């Protein structure tokens, strides 16, 4: 399933991708993270619901929404 992960943007995008991969999520290497504010970025991932739920335990992850969830877009 595709998810949108909102994260604190202090880390380089490559580091975020590596950490998401270590957590069991896949990112599209051609899709870029999108800035929502100066401090918040969104990246699309593919992951199971269990993995997406576990991502919310990571301190730099602010939110995880199904891609089809309109509340994920500001």
MOPAC internal coordinates of N, CA, C and O (Angstrom, degrees):
PM7 1SCF
backbone

  N    0.0000 0     0.00 0     0.00 0    0    0    0
  C    1.4486 1     0.00 0     0.00 0    1    0    0
  C    1.5274 1   108.50 1     0.00 0    2    1    0
  O    1.2310 1   120.48 1   -32.19 1    3    2    1
  N    1.3216 1   116.69 1   147.81 1    3    2    1
  C    1.4623 1   120.90 1   178.13 1    5    3    2
  C    1.5234 1   110.15 1   -91.80 1    6    5    3
  O    1.2310 1   121.71 1   -41.59 1    7    6    5
  N    1.3183 1   114.33 1   138.41 1    7    6    5
  C    1.4620 1   122.47 1  -178.45 1    9    7    6
  C    1.5205 1   109.00 1  -131.96 1   10    9    7
  O    1.2310 1   120.91 1   -24.19 1   11   10    9
  N    1.3275 1   115.86 1   155.81 1   11   10    9
  C    1.4610 1   122.01 1   171.36 1   13   11   10
  C    1.5203 1   107.31 1  -109.92 1   14   13   11
  O    1.2310 1   121.09 1   -55.00 1   15   14   13
  N    1.3200 1   115.52 1   125.00 1   15   14   13
  C    1.4556 1   121.58 1  -179.99 1   17   15   14
  C    1.5224 1   108.08 1  -107.48 1   18   17   15
  O    1.2310 1   120.58 1   -59.16 1   19   18   17
  N    1.3145 1   116.49 1   120.84 1   19   18   17
  C    1.4639 1   121.56 1   173.54 1   21   19   18
  C    1.5228 1   106.60 1   -94.74 1   22   21   19
  O    1.2310 1   120.88 1   -51.96 1   23   22   21
  N    1.3283 1   115.93 1   128.04 1   23   22   21
  C    1.4656 1   119.03 1  -176.73 1   25   23   22
  C    1.5217 1   110.71 1  -137.31 1   26   25   23
  O    1.2310 1   121.63 1   -20.88 1   27   26   25
  N    1.3415 1   114.48 1   159.12 1   27   26   25
  C    1.4574 1   121.18 1   175.90 1   29   27   26
  C    1.5224 1   107.36 1   -70.16 1   30   29   27
  O    1.2310 1   120.66 1   -53.88 1   31   30   29
  N    1.3170 1   116.34 1   126.12 1   31   30   29
  C    1.4565 1   121.20 1  -169.90 1   33   31   30
  C    1.5058 1   117.02 1   -86.97 1   34   33   31
  O    1.2310 1   119.38 1  -156.31 1   35   34   33
  N    1.3127 1   118.78 1    23.69 1   35   34   33
  C    1.4579 1   120.27 1  -178.19 1   37   35   34
  C    1.5306 1   112.93 1   -75.56 1   38   37   35
  O    1.2310 1   119.99 1   159.76 1   39   38   37
  N    1.3361 1   117.63 1   -20.24 1   39   38   37
  C    1.4650 1   120.89 1  -177.97 1   41   39   38
  C    1.5281 1   110.39 1   -96.38 1   42   41   39
  O    1.2310 1   120.61 1   -25.94 1   43   42   41
  N    1.3241 1   116.45 1   154.06 1   43   42   41
  C    1.4688 1   119.62 1   175.59 1   45   43   42
  C    1.5323 1   110.67 1   -63.37 1   46   45   43
  O    1.2310 1   120.67 1   -31.46 1   47   46   45
  N    1.3145 1   116.32 1   148.54 1   47   46   45
  C    1.4624 1   121.23 1  -178.02 1   49   47   46
  C    1.5327 1   111.81 1   -58.59 1   50   49   47
  O    1.2310 1   119.78 1   143.06 1   51   50   49
  N    1.3174 1   118.03 1   -36.94 1   51   50   49
  C    1.4652 1   120.69 1   179.50 1   53   51   50
  C    1.5252 1   110.80 1   -61.49 1   54   53   51
  O    1.2310 1   120.65 1   141.56 1   55   54   53
  N    1.3229 1   116.37 1   -38.44 1   55   54   53
  C    1.4658 1   121.28 1   178.36 1   57   55   54
  C    1.5253 1   110.53 1   -66.21 1   58   57   55
  O    1.2310 1   120.39 1   138.94 1   59   58   57
  N    1.3179 1   116.86 1   -41.06 1   59   58   57
  C    1.4664 1   121.42 1   178.12 1   61   59   58
  C    1.5231 1   109.35 1   -61.93 1   62   61   59
  O    1.2310 1   120.25 1   133.70 1   63   62   61
  N    1.3163 1   117.13 1   -46.30 1   63   62   61
  C    1.4698 1   120.88 1   179.49 1   65   63   62
  C    1.5351 1   111.01 1   -60.05 1   66   65   63
  O    1.2310 1   120.46 1   137.87 1   67   66   65
  N    1.3247 1   116.72 1   -42.13 1   67   66   65
  C    1.4668 1   120.91 1   179.51 1   69   67   66
  C    1.5251 1   110.44 1   -62.59 1   70   69   67
  O    1.2310 1   120.68 1   134.25 1   71   70   69
  N    1.3226 1   116.30 1   -45.75 1   71   70   69
  C    1.4699 1   120.30 1  -179.03 1   73   71   70
  C    1.5270 1   111.73 1   -65.99 1   74   73   71
  O    1.2310 1   120.31 1   141.16 1   75   74   73
  N    1.3179 1   117.02 1   -38.84 1   75   74   73
  C    1.4658 1   120.03 1   177.20 1   77   75   74
  C    1.5245 1   110.31 1   -64.27 1   78   77   75
  O    1.2310 1   120.74 1   139.26 1   79   78   77
  N    1.3199 1   116.19 1   -40.74 1   79   78   77
  C    1.4598 1   120.69 1   178.45 1   81   79   78
  C    1.5269 1   110.74 1   -63.00 1   82   81   79
  O    1.2310 1   120.43 1   137.00 1   83   82   81
  N    1.3208 1   116.79 1   -43.00 1   83   82   81
  C    1.4650 1   120.97 1   178.06 1   85   83   82
  C    1.5258 1   111.46 1   -61.68 1   86   85   83
  O    1.2310 1   120.50 1   150.28 1   87   86   85
  N    1.3287 1   116.65 1   -29.72 1   87   86   85
  C    1.4665 1   121.38 1  -179.88 1   89   87   86
  C    1.5285 1   111.97 1   -83.06 1   90   89   87
  O    1.2310 1   119.97 1   174.03 1   91   90   89
  N    1.3376 1   117.67 1    -5.97 1   91   90   89
  C    1.4569 1   120.92 1   177.08 1   93   91   90
  C    1.5135 1   115.37 1   104.10 1   94   93   91
  O    1.2310 1   120.02 1  -172.98 1   95   94   93
  N    1.3275 1   117.57 1     7.02 1   95   94   93
  C    1.4660 1   121.59 1   179.34 1   97   95   94
  C    1.5291 1   109.82 1   -98.82 1   98   97   95
  O    1.2310 1   120.88 1   -26.24 1   99   98   97
  N    1.3213 1   115.92 1   153.76 1   99   98   97
  C    1.4623 1   121.66 1   176.36 1  101   99   98
  C    1.5222 1   108.93 1  -111.14 1  102  101   99
  O    1.2310 1   120.72 1   -39.52 1  103  102  101
  N    1.3306 1   116.23 1   140.48 1  103  102  101
  C    1.4597 1   120.90 1   174.17 1  105  103  102
  C    1.5171 1   108.40 1  -118.93 1  106  105  103
  O    1.2310 1   120.69 1   -30.07 1  107  106  105
  N    1.3106 1   116.29 1   149.93 1  107  106  105
  C    1.4597 1   121.97 1   176.19 1  109  107  106
  C    1.5264 1   107.30 1   -77.56 1  110  109  107
  O    1.2310 1   119.50 1   -59.69 1  111  110  109
  N    1.3284 1   118.56 1   120.31 1  111  110  109
  C    1.4626 1   119.85 1  -177.18 1  113  111  110
  C    1.5258 1   113.70 1   -64.39 1  114  113  111
  O    1.2310 1   120.00 1   163.51 1  115  114  113
  N    1.3363 1   117.61 1   -16.49 1  115  114  113
  C    1.4612 1   120.75 1  -178.65 1  117  115  114
  C    1.5234 1   112.99 1   -98.56 1  118  117  115
  O    1.2310 1   120.35 1   168.86 1  119  118  117
  N    1.3262 1   116.93 1   -11.14 1  119  118  117
  C    1.4677 1   120.61 1   179.24 1  121  119  118
  C    1.5250 1   108.95 1   -89.83 1  122  121  119
  O    1.2310 1   121.07 1   -45.71 1  123  122  121
  N    1.3117 1   115.56 1   134.29 1  123  122  121
  C    1.4594 1   120.15 1  -179.32 1  125  123  122
  C    1.5174 1   110.59 1   -95.81 1  126  125  123
  O    1.2310 1   121.09 1   -28.61 1  127  126  125
  N    1.3236 1   115.51 1   151.39 1  127  126  125
  C    1.4585 1   120.53 1   171.97 1  129  127  126
  C    1.5265 1   107.65 1   -68.09 1  130  129  127
  O    1.2310 1   120.84 1   -32.98 1  131  130  129
  N    1.3175 1   116.00 1   147.02 1  131  130  129
  C    1.4634 1   121.67 1  -175.96 1  133  131  130
  C    1.5244 1   109.26 1  -112.70 1  134  133  131
  O    1.2310 1   119.78 1   -53.47 1  135  134  133
  N    1.3358 1   118.02 1   126.53 1  135  134  133
  C    1.4628 1   119.11 1   177.11 1  137  135  134
  C    1.5255 1   110.74 1   -73.93 1  138  137  135
  O    1.2310 1   120.70 1   -49.24 1  139  138  137
  N    1.3201 1   116.26 1   130.76 1  139  138  137
  C    1.4629 1   121.19 1   175.93 1  141  139  138
  C    1.5298 1   109.49 1   -98.87 1  142  141  139
  O    1.2310 1   120.86 1   137.72 1  143  142  141
  N    1.3158 1   115.96 1   -42.28 1  143  142  141
  C    1.4628 1   123.65 1   173.23 1  145  143  142
  C    1.5302 1   105.57 1  -139.53 1  146  145  143
  O    1.2310 1   120.51 1     4.39 1  147  146  145
  N    1.3143 1   116.64 1  -175.61 1  147  146  145
  C    1.4583 1   119.58 1   177.32 1  149  147  146
  C    1.5310 1   112.18 1   -62.52 1  150  149  147
  O    1.2310 1   120.77 1   146.82 1  151  150  149
  N    1.3276 1   116.14 1   -33.18 1  151  150  149
  C    1.4610 1   121.01 1  -175.52 1  153  151  150
  C    1.5234 1   114.28 1  -102.71 1  154  153  151
  O    1.2310 1   119.54 1   167.54 1  155  154  153
  N    1.3269 1   118.47 1   -12.46 1  155  154  153
  C    1.4615 1   120.98 1  -174.85 1  157  155  154
  C    1.5242 1   111.46 1  -120.74 1  158  157  155
  O    1.2310 1   121.39 1   -46.11 1  159  158  157
  N    1.3242 1   114.94 1   133.89 1  159  158  157
  C    1.4534 1   122.53 1   178.53 1  161  159  158
  C    1.5114 1   108.70 1  -126.95 1  162  161  159
  O    1.2310 1   120.40 1   -23.44 1  163  162  161
  N    1.3316 1   116.84 1   156.56 1  163  162  161
  C    1.4620 1   122.30 1   177.82 1  165  163  162
  C    1.5207 1   108.45 1  -124.89 1  166  165  163
  O    1.2310 1   121.16 1   -42.84 1  167  166  165
  N    1.3340 1   115.40 1   137.16 1  167  166  165
  C    1.4573 1   121.61 1   176.07 1  169  167  166
  C    1.5243 1   108.03 1  -134.45 1  170  169  167
  O    1.2310 1   120.91 1   -37.81 1  171  170  169
  N    1.3205 1   115.86 1   142.19 1  171  170  169
  C    1.4640 1   120.73 1   178.48 1  173  171  170
  C    1.5224 1   109.40 1   -88.19 1  174  173  171
  O    1.2310 1   120.99 1   -42.44 1  175  174  173
  N    1.3304 1   115.72 1   137.56 1  175  174  173
  C    1.4576 1   121.20 1   177.13 1  177  175  174
  C    1.5228 1   109.64 1  -130.42 1  178  177  175
  O    1.2310 1   121.12 1   -16.50 1  179  178  177
  N    1.3080 1   115.46 1   163.50 1  179  178  177
  C    1.4571 1   122.64 1   168.89 1  181  179  178
  C    1.5186 1   105.99 1  -116.61 1  182  181  179
  O    1.2310 1   120.77 1   -54.84 1  183  182  181
  N    1.3314 1   116.13 1   125.16 1  183  182  181
  C    1.4659 1   120.42 1  -177.83 1  185  183  182
  C    1.5159 1   109.61 1  -163.02 1  186  185  183
  O    1.2310 1   121.16 1   -17.82 1  187  186  185
  N    1.3147 1   115.39 1   162.18 1  187  186  185
  C    1.4637 1   120.23 1   173.61 1  189  187  186
  C    1.5285 1   108.62 1   -73.05 1  190  189  187
  O    1.2310 1   120.67 1   -15.09 1  191  190  189
  N    1.3062 1   116.33 1   164.91 1  191  190  189
  C    1.4675 1   120.83 1   177.76 1  193  191  190
  C    1.5236 1   110.44 1   -61.74 1  194  193  191
  O    1.2310 1   119.99 1   143.34 1  195  194  193
  N    1.3289 1   117.63 1   -36.66 1  195  194  193
  C    1.4675 1   120.77 1   178.91 1  197  195  194
  C    1.5246 1   111.49 1   -62.77 1  198  197  195
  O    1.2310 1   120.64 1   134.88 1  199  198  197
  N    1.3241 1   116.39 1   -45.12 1  199  198  197
  C    1.4670 1   120.26 1   179.06 1  201  199  198
  C    1.5227 1   109.75 1   -64.41 1  202  201  199
  O    1.2310 1   120.03 1   135.03 1  203  202  201
  N    1.3224 1   117.56 1   -44.97 1  203  202  201
  C    1.4686 1   120.76 1   179.95 1  205  203  202
  C    1.5231 1   110.73 1   -59.63 1  206  205  203
  O    1.2310 1   120.15 1   139.99 1  207  206  205
  N    1.3182 1   117.32 1   -40.01 1  207  206  205
  C    1.4648 1   121.01 1   178.50 1  209  207  206
  C    1.5242 1   110.53 1   -65.34 1  210  209  207
  O    1.2310 1   120.06 1   137.65 1  211  210  209
  N    1.3253 1   117.49 1   -42.35 1  211  210  209
  C    1.4702 1   120.59 1   179.51 1  213  211  210
  C    1.5274 1   111.90 1   -65.68 1  214  213  211
  O    1.2310 1   120.11 1   150.95 1  215  214  213
  N    1.3286 1   117.39 1   -29.05 1  215  214  213
  C    1.4660 1   119.59 1   179.52 1  217  215  214
  C    1.5227 1   111.66 1   -60.72 1  218  217  215
  O    1.2310 1   120.28 1   149.86 1  219  218  217
  N    1.3237 1   117.08 1   -30.14 1  219  218  217
  C    1.4704 1   119.68 1  -179.05 1  221  219  218
  C    1.5226 1   112.01 1   -66.21 1  222  221  219
  O    1.2310 1   119.75 1   165.38 1  223  222  221
  N    1.3281 1   118.08 1   -14.62 1  223  222  221
  C    1.4667 1   121.64 1   176.91 1  225  223  222
  C    1.5260 1   112.45 1   -80.37 1  226  225  223
  O    1.2310 1   120.19 1   165.66 1  227  226  225
  N    1.3207 1   117.25 1   -14.34 1  227  226  225
  C    1.4618 1   120.41 1  -179.95 1  229  227  226
  C    1.5282 1   109.43 1   -75.55 1  230  229  227
  O    1.2310 1   119.70 1   -45.35 1  231  230  229
  N    1.3286 1   118.17 1   134.65 1  231  230  229
  C    1.4695 1   120.54 1  -173.41 1  233  231  230
  C    1.5238 1   115.01 1   -63.47 1  234  233  231
  O    1.2310 1   119.47 1   154.03 1  235  234  233
  N    1.3136 1   118.62 1   -25.97 1  235  234  233
  C    1.4640 1   121.38 1  -177.75 1  237  235  234
  C    1.5219 1   112.80 1   -91.39 1  238  237  235
  O    1.2310 1   119.98 1   172.86 1  239  238  237
  N    1.3406 1   117.65 1    -7.14 1  239  238  237
  C    1.4658 1   121.69 1   176.81 1  241  239  238
  C    1.5231 1   108.41 1   -87.71 1  242  241  239
  O    1.2310 1   120.71 1   -57.34 1  243  242  241
  N    1.3175 1   116.24 1   122.66 1  243  242  241
  C    1.4600 1   121.26 1  -178.46 1  245  243  242
  C    1.5174 1   112.18 1   -92.29 1  246  245  243
  O    1.2310 1   120.00 1   146.64 1  247  246  245
  N    1.3451 1   117.61 1   -33.36 1  247  246  245
  C    1.4684 1   121.46 1  -179.74 1  249  247  246
  C    1.5222 1   109.42 1  -164.48 1  250  249  247
  O    1.2310 1   121.33 1   -25.87 1  251  250  249
  N    1.3384 1   115.07 1   154.13 1  251  250  249
  C    1.4639 1   122.32 1   174.08 1  253  251  250
  C    1.5194 1   106.77 1  -134.56 1  254  253  251
  O    1.2310 1   120.57 1   -54.81 1  255  254  253
  N    1.3330 1   116.51 1   125.19 1  255  254  253
  C    1.4683 1   122.22 1  -178.97 1  257  255  254
  C    1.5226 1   109.54 1  -129.64 1  258  257  255
  O    1.2310 1   120.22 1   -34.30 1  259  258  257
  N    1.3344 1   117.18 1   145.70 1  259  258  257
  C    1.4653 1   117.99 1   169.54 1  261  259  258
  C    1.5309 1   108.52 1   -58.35 1  262  261  259
  O    1.2310 1   119.88 1   -36.60 1  263  262  261
  N    1.2992 1   117.83 1   143.40 1  263  262  261
  C    1.4632 1   120.08 1  -176.47 1  265  263  262
  C    1.5214 1   111.82 1   -58.58 1  266  265  263
  O    1.2310 1   119.73 1   149.95 1  267  266  265
  N    1.3113 1   118.12 1   -30.05 1  267  266  265
  C    1.4670 1   120.83 1  -178.57 1  269  267  266
  C    1.5231 1   113.21 1   -82.12 1  270  269  267
  O    1.2310 1   119.77 1   178.37 1  271  270  269
  N    1.3380 1   118.04 1    -1.63 1  271  270  269
  C    1.4656 1   122.33 1  -178.49 1  273  271  270
  C    1.5301 1   109.59 1   -79.51 1  274  273  271
  O    1.2310 1   119.58 1   -66.61 1  275  274  273
  N    1.3514 1   118.41 1   113.39 1  275  274  273
  C    1.4662 1   119.84 1  -177.49 1  277  275  274
  C    1.5262 1   113.66 1   -63.44 1  278  277  275
  O    1.2310 1   119.33 1   158.51 1  279  278  277
  N    1.3366 1   118.88 1   -21.49 1  279  278  277
  C    1.4660 1   119.72 1   179.30 1  281  279  278
  C    1.5244 1   111.39 1   -71.44 1  282  281  279
  O    1.2310 1   119.92 1   168.25 1  283  282  281
  N    1.3296 1   117.75 1   -11.75 1  283  282  281
  C    1.4583 1   120.79 1   178.46 1  285  283  282
  C    1.5211 1   111.33 1   -73.32 1  286  285  283
  O    1.2310 1   120.26 1   161.37 1  287  286  285
  N    1.3113 1   117.11 1   -18.63 1  287  286  285
  C    1.4661 1   121.74 1  -179.39 1  289  287  286
  C    1.5158 1   108.97 1  -101.74 1  290  289  287
  O    1.2310 1   120.85 1   -45.79 1  291  290  289
  N    1.3114 1   115.97 1   134.21 1  291  290  289
  C    1.4685 1   119.06 1  -179.19 1  293  291  290
  C    1.4989 1   110.15 1   -96.74 1  294  293  291
  O    1.2310 1   120.10 1   180.00 1  295  294  293

